[in-house]
Each structure stands twice: as C-alpha cells, then as structure tokens.
Amino acid sequence: MRCNDSSHPIVKGIDWSTIPALLGFNETKIHKDATSLIDIRNGDSWYPLFALREFGKGLVTCWMSGASPHWGINFMKWKEYKKFWQQVFLYAK
C-alpha cells in the first residue's frame, strides 16, 4: 500500500508501512472529483483503497476493503486501526 498525501489530517501520523495484509478489496477507479489518500496494488496496477470527495455541503469517504472481520480481520488488529478511524470521523464531521 501507499499513502499519497501523508500530511492530510486523515492519515497524518499513521505509519502505513506497518499495515498488515488485507484479505480482499474492491477494485475501483477514482472519480474525477475525488482524491485517493491510500492506494493498494494488485499485480502491476494500483487502485484506490481509501478515497474522499466533497459532495454538496458534506464529505464522502470510501474504504474499499473490510473494516470488520471478513476481509479486514488483520486490519482490525493493526495498532493504527483506531487512530485511523478516529481521524476519519473527526475530519469528516
């Protein structure tokens, strides 16, 4: 995985080099008005893993894997898991 903007408030201070392997993710394309903060590689291609965009007066975020035990069991055990979601929710409020 790669973090595309480590200074963004959602991902700031998180060591993405320590994220454990995910057991799956949805291959998507980034919307023209969206930003992919985290990308994941499958073979020779990179895909958005966590993206966001402004919509109306709000913000839409999308995590393209599981944040619960199916695909995300290893992710849930990651030491940065709680910090990541706290920063997502604080930024998106």
Rosetta constraint file for C-alpha pairs under 8 A:
AtomPair CA 1 CA 16 HARMONIC 7.32 0.50
AtomPair CA 1 CA 17 HARMONIC 7.56 0.50
AtomPair CA 1 CA 38 HARMONIC 6.90 0.50
AtomPair CA 1 CA 39 HARMONIC 5.57 0.50
AtomPair CA 1 CA 40 HARMONIC 4.48 0.50
AtomPair CA 1 CA 41 HARMONIC 6.33 0.50
AtomPair CA 2 CA 16 HARMONIC 7.03 0.50
AtomPair CA 2 CA 17 HARMONIC 7.88 0.50
AtomPair CA 2 CA 38 HARMONIC 5.66 0.50
AtomPair CA 2 CA 39 HARMONIC 5.31 0.50
AtomPair CA 2 CA 40 HARMONIC 6.58 0.50
AtomPair CA 3 CA 11 HARMONIC 7.92 0.50
AtomPair CA 3 CA 16 HARMONIC 6.75 0.50
AtomPair CA 3 CA 37 HARMONIC 5.77 0.50
AtomPair CA 3 CA 38 HARMONIC 4.58 0.50
AtomPair CA 3 CA 39 HARMONIC 6.55 0.50
AtomPair CA 4 CA 36 HARMONIC 7.13 0.50
AtomPair CA 4 CA 37 HARMONIC 5.10 0.50
AtomPair CA 4 CA 38 HARMONIC 5.96 0.50
AtomPair CA 4 CA 39 HARMONIC 7.43 0.50
AtomPair CA 5 CA 11 HARMONIC 7.74 0.50
AtomPair CA 5 CA 37 HARMONIC 6.03 0.50
AtomPair CA 6 CA 11 HARMONIC 5.88 0.50
AtomPair CA 6 CA 12 HARMONIC 5.35 0.50
AtomPair CA 6 CA 13 HARMONIC 7.55 0.50
AtomPair CA 7 CA 11 HARMONIC 7.02 0.50
AtomPair CA 7 CA 12 HARMONIC 5.13 0.50
AtomPair CA 8 CA 12 HARMONIC 5.59 0.50
AtomPair CA 9 CA 87 HARMONIC 6.90 0.50
AtomPair CA 9 CA 91 HARMONIC 6.94 0.50
AtomPair CA 10 CA 84 HARMONIC 6.84 0.50
AtomPair CA 10 CA 87 HARMONIC 4.89 0.50
AtomPair CA 10 CA 88 HARMONIC 5.21 0.50
AtomPair CA 10 CA 91 HARMONIC 6.45 0.50
AtomPair CA 11 CA 37 HARMONIC 7.75 0.50
AtomPair CA 11 CA 84 HARMONIC 6.61 0.50
AtomPair CA 11 CA 87 HARMONIC 7.22 0.50
AtomPair CA 14 CA 80 HARMONIC 6.51 0.50
AtomPair CA 14 CA 83 HARMONIC 7.77 0.50
AtomPair CA 14 CA 84 HARMONIC 7.26 0.50
AtomPair CA 15 CA 19 HARMONIC 7.56 0.50
AtomPair CA 15 CA 80 HARMONIC 7.55 0.50
AtomPair CA 19 CA 75 HARMONIC 6.94 0.50
AtomPair CA 19 CA 78 HARMONIC 6.44 0.50
AtomPair CA 19 CA 80 HARMONIC 7.90 0.50
AtomPair CA 20 CA 74 HARMONIC 5.93 0.50
AtomPair CA 20 CA 75 HARMONIC 6.05 0.50
AtomPair CA 20 CA 78 HARMONIC 6.74 0.50
AtomPair CA 21 CA 74 HARMONIC 6.72 0.50
AtomPair CA 21 CA 75 HARMONIC 7.42 0.50
AtomPair CA 22 CA 65 HARMONIC 7.58 0.50
AtomPair CA 22 CA 71 HARMONIC 6.09 0.50
AtomPair CA 22 CA 72 HARMONIC 5.95 0.50
AtomPair CA 22 CA 73 HARMONIC 7.86 0.50
AtomPair CA 22 CA 74 HARMONIC 6.55 0.50
AtomPair CA 22 CA 75 HARMONIC 6.57 0.50
AtomPair CA 23 CA 70 HARMONIC 7.76 0.50
AtomPair CA 23 CA 71 HARMONIC 4.54 0.50
AtomPair CA 23 CA 72 HARMONIC 6.57 0.50
AtomPair CA 23 CA 73 HARMONIC 7.97 0.50
AtomPair CA 23 CA 74 HARMONIC 7.97 0.50
AtomPair CA 24 CA 65 HARMONIC 6.24 0.50
AtomPair CA 24 CA 66 HARMONIC 7.67 0.50
AtomPair CA 24 CA 71 HARMONIC 5.27 0.50
AtomPair CA 24 CA 72 HARMONIC 7.89 0.50
AtomPair CA 25 CA 49 HARMONIC 7.58 0.50
AtomPair CA 25 CA 64 HARMONIC 5.48 0.50
AtomPair CA 25 CA 65 HARMONIC 4.23 0.50
AtomPair CA 25 CA 66 HARMONIC 7.24 0.50
AtomPair CA 25 CA 71 HARMONIC 7.36 0.50
AtomPair CA 26 CA 64 HARMONIC 5.29 0.50
AtomPair CA 26 CA 65 HARMONIC 6.25 0.50
AtomPair CA 27 CA 47 HARMONIC 6.22 0.50
AtomPair CA 27 CA 48 HARMONIC 7.66 0.50
AtomPair CA 27 CA 64 HARMONIC 7.59 0.50
AtomPair CA 28 CA 47 HARMONIC 6.35 0.50
AtomPair CA 28 CA 48 HARMONIC 6.63 0.50
AtomPair CA 28 CA 64 HARMONIC 7.95 0.50
AtomPair CA 29 CA 47 HARMONIC 6.70 0.50
AtomPair CA 29 CA 48 HARMONIC 6.81 0.50
AtomPair CA 30 CA 34 HARMONIC 6.36 0.50
AtomPair CA 30 CA 35 HARMONIC 7.28 0.50
AtomPair CA 30 CA 36 HARMONIC 6.92 0.50
AtomPair CA 30 CA 47 HARMONIC 7.94 0.50
AtomPair CA 30 CA 48 HARMONIC 6.42 0.50
AtomPair CA 30 CA 51 HARMONIC 7.61 0.50
AtomPair CA 31 CA 35 HARMONIC 7.89 0.50
AtomPair CA 33 CA 53 HARMONIC 6.40 0.50
AtomPair CA 34 CA 51 HARMONIC 6.60 0.50
AtomPair CA 34 CA 52 HARMONIC 5.54 0.50
AtomPair CA 34 CA 53 HARMONIC 4.49 0.50
AtomPair CA 34 CA 54 HARMONIC 7.65 0.50
AtomPair CA 35 CA 51 HARMONIC 5.44 0.50
AtomPair CA 35 CA 52 HARMONIC 5.46 0.50
AtomPair CA 35 CA 53 HARMONIC 6.31 0.50
AtomPair CA 36 CA 48 HARMONIC 5.48 0.50
AtomPair CA 36 CA 49 HARMONIC 7.21 0.50
AtomPair CA 36 CA 50 HARMONIC 5.84 0.50
AtomPair CA 36 CA 51 HARMONIC 4.15 0.50
AtomPair CA 36 CA 52 HARMONIC 6.58 0.50
AtomPair CA 37 CA 48 HARMONIC 7.65 0.50
AtomPair CA 37 CA 49 HARMONIC 7.79 0.50
AtomPair CA 37 CA 50 HARMONIC 5.77 0.50
AtomPair CA 37 CA 51 HARMONIC 5.73 0.50
AtomPair CA 37 CA 52 HARMONIC 7.70 0.50
AtomPair CA 38 CA 48 HARMONIC 6.18 0.50
AtomPair CA 38 CA 49 HARMONIC 5.34 0.50
AtomPair CA 38 CA 50 HARMONIC 5.05 0.50
AtomPair CA 38 CA 51 HARMONIC 7.06 0.50
AtomPair CA 39 CA 46 HARMONIC 6.17 0.50
AtomPair CA 39 CA 47 HARMONIC 5.36 0.50
AtomPair CA 39 CA 48 HARMONIC 4.44 0.50
AtomPair CA 39 CA 49 HARMONIC 4.88 0.50
AtomPair CA 39 CA 50 HARMONIC 6.90 0.50
AtomPair CA 40 CA 46 HARMONIC 5.53 0.50
AtomPair CA 40 CA 47 HARMONIC 5.34 0.50
AtomPair CA 40 CA 48 HARMONIC 6.29 0.50
AtomPair CA 40 CA 49 HARMONIC 5.75 0.50
AtomPair CA 41 CA 45 HARMONIC 5.61 0.50
AtomPair CA 41 CA 46 HARMONIC 4.35 0.50
AtomPair CA 41 CA 47 HARMONIC 6.21 0.50
AtomPair CA 42 CA 46 HARMONIC 6.34 0.50
AtomPair CA 42 CA 47 HARMONIC 7.62 0.50
AtomPair CA 48 CA 64 HARMONIC 7.41 0.50
AtomPair CA 49 CA 62 HARMONIC 7.81 0.50
AtomPair CA 49 CA 63 HARMONIC 5.78 0.50
AtomPair CA 49 CA 64 HARMONIC 5.01 0.50
AtomPair CA 49 CA 65 HARMONIC 7.05 0.50
AtomPair CA 50 CA 61 HARMONIC 7.21 0.50
AtomPair CA 50 CA 62 HARMONIC 5.56 0.50
AtomPair CA 50 CA 63 HARMONIC 4.58 0.50
AtomPair CA 50 CA 64 HARMONIC 6.32 0.50
AtomPair CA 51 CA 61 HARMONIC 5.69 0.50
AtomPair CA 51 CA 62 HARMONIC 5.33 0.50
AtomPair CA 51 CA 63 HARMONIC 6.81 0.50
AtomPair CA 52 CA 59 HARMONIC 6.96 0.50
AtomPair CA 52 CA 60 HARMONIC 5.45 0.50
AtomPair CA 52 CA 61 HARMONIC 4.26 0.50
AtomPair CA 52 CA 62 HARMONIC 6.32 0.50
AtomPair CA 53 CA 59 HARMONIC 5.75 0.50
AtomPair CA 53 CA 60 HARMONIC 5.39 0.50
AtomPair CA 53 CA 61 HARMONIC 6.70 0.50
AtomPair CA 54 CA 58 HARMONIC 5.81 0.50
AtomPair CA 54 CA 59 HARMONIC 4.39 0.50
AtomPair CA 54 CA 60 HARMONIC 6.13 0.50
AtomPair CA 55 CA 59 HARMONIC 5.56 0.50
AtomPair CA 55 CA 60 HARMONIC 6.51 0.50
AtomPair CA 58 CA 92 HARMONIC 7.75 0.50
AtomPair CA 59 CA 92 HARMONIC 6.01 0.50
AtomPair CA 60 CA 92 HARMONIC 7.84 0.50
AtomPair CA 63 CA 67 HARMONIC 7.96 0.50
AtomPair CA 65 CA 71 HARMONIC 6.46 0.50
AtomPair CA 65 CA 72 HARMONIC 6.82 0.50
AtomPair CA 66 CA 70 HARMONIC 6.40 0.50
AtomPair CA 66 CA 71 HARMONIC 4.85 0.50
AtomPair CA 66 CA 72 HARMONIC 4.53 0.50
AtomPair CA 67 CA 71 HARMONIC 7.42 0.50
AtomPair CA 67 CA 72 HARMONIC 4.98 0.50
AtomPair CA 67 CA 73 HARMONIC 7.62 0.50
AtomPair CA 67 CA 75 HARMONIC 6.99 0.50
AtomPair CA 67 CA 76 HARMONIC 6.60 0.50
AtomPair CA 68 CA 72 HARMONIC 5.16 0.50
AtomPair CA 68 CA 73 HARMONIC 6.16 0.50
AtomPair CA 68 CA 76 HARMONIC 6.68 0.50
AtomPair CA 69 CA 73 HARMONIC 4.11 0.50
AtomPair CA 69 CA 74 HARMONIC 7.90 0.50
AtomPair CA 69 CA 76 HARMONIC 7.28 0.50
AtomPair CA 72 CA 76 HARMONIC 5.98 0.50
AtomPair CA 73 CA 77 HARMONIC 6.67 0.50
AtomPair CA 74 CA 78 HARMONIC 6.50 0.50
AtomPair CA 75 CA 81 HARMONIC 6.65 0.50
AtomPair CA 76 CA 81 HARMONIC 5.93 0.50
AtomPair CA 77 CA 81 HARMONIC 7.09 0.50
AtomPair CA 80 CA 84 HARMONIC 6.04 0.50
AtomPair CA 81 CA 85 HARMONIC 6.49 0.50
AtomPair CA 82 CA 86 HARMONIC 6.10 0.50
AtomPair CA 83 CA 87 HARMONIC 6.14 0.50
AtomPair CA 84 CA 88 HARMONIC 6.24 0.50
AtomPair CA 85 CA 89 HARMONIC 6.17 0.50
AtomPair CA 86 CA 90 HARMONIC 6.05 0.50
AtomPair CA 87 CA 91 HARMONIC 5.98 0.50
AtomPair CA 88 CA 92 HARMONIC 6.04 0.50
AtomPair CA 89 CA 93 HARMONIC 6.05 0.50
